[in-house]
């Protein structure tokens, strides 16, 4: 297994694993239990690791890069949208 990402939060590691597994790539989080109950122990060693088989490294990195780009674009679109009124956008004037 080869590490393809290091993160600070267990939820982020689990999300990455879920994305990869959704694309058919087996991903593991070594020491997941420790990350859930005592994350500082893993922070001291570089963070929470996400690992995949060596044969899946290039594909996994590509999936994560595409996913990040798509997420950033969605956030930017959302930030550029005009705020909607709480009543569904209509005005009672």
C-alpha positions in Angstrom: 0.0 0.0 0.0 1.2 3.5 -0.8 0.1 6.7 0.9 -1.6 9.1 -1.5 -2.7 11.8 1.0 -2.2 13.0 4.5 -5.0 14.9 6.3 -5.6 16.4 9.7 -9.1 15.3 10.3 -10.5 11.7 10.4 -13.8 12.9 8.6 -11.7 14.2 5.7 -9.8 10.9 5.5 -13.1 8.9 5.5 -14.6 11.1 2.8 -11.5 10.6 0.6 -11.7 6.8 1.2 -15.4 6.9 0.3 -14.8 8.9 -3.0 -12.1 6.4 -4.0 -14.1 3.3 -3.1 -17.0 4.9 -5.1 -14.7 4.7 -8.1 -13.8 1.0 -7.4 -10.4 1.7 -5.6 -9.8 0.0 -2.3 -8.5 2.6 0.1 -7.4 2.2 3.7 -6.8 4.5 6.6 -4.0 2.9 8.7 -4.5 3.4 12.5 -8.1 4.6 11.9 -9.1 3.8 15.5 -6.3 5.9 16.8 -7.3 8.7 14.5 -10.8 8.6 15.9 -10.0 8.6 19.6 -6.5 10.2 19.8 -5.7 12.2 16.7 -2.7 14.1 18.2 -0.7 10.9 18.1 -1.1 10.8 14.3 -0.6 14.5 13.8 2.9 14.2 15.4 3.8 11.7 12.6 2.5 13.7 9.7 -1.3 13.3 9.9 -3.9 10.7 9.0 -2.8 8.7 5.9 -5.0 7.4 3.1 -3.4 4.5 1.3 -4.1 2.5 -1.9 -2.5 -0.3 -3.8 0.6 0.7 -5.7 -1.2 -0.2 -9.0 -4.0 2.3 -8.1 -1.8 5.3 -7.2 -2.0 7.2 -10.4 -5.7 6.6 -10.9 -6.5 7.5 -7.2 -4.5 10.8 -7.5 -6.3 11.7 -10.7 -9.7 11.1 -9.1 -8.8 13.2 -6.1 -7.5 16.0 -8.3 -10.6 16.0 -10.4 -12.8 15.8 -7.3 -11.0 18.8 -5.7 -11.3 20.9 -8.9 -15.0 20.1 -9.1 -15.6 21.0 -5.4 -13.7 24.3 -5.8 -15.8 25.2 -8.8 -19.0 24.4 -7.0 -18.0 26.5 -4.0 -17.1 29.4 -6.3 -20.4 29.1 -8.2 -22.3 29.1 -4.8 -20.3 32.1 -3.6 -21.1 34.1 -6.8 -24.9 33.4 -6.6 -27.0 36.2 -5.4 -28.5 35.6 -2.0 -32.2 34.5 -2.1 -34.8 35.9 0.2 -35.9 33.6 3.0 -39.5 33.6 1.6 -38.3 31.8 -1.6 -37.2 34.9 -3.5 -40.6 36.6 -3.8 -41.3 40.0 -2.5 -44.5 41.0 -0.7 -44.2 44.7 -1.5 
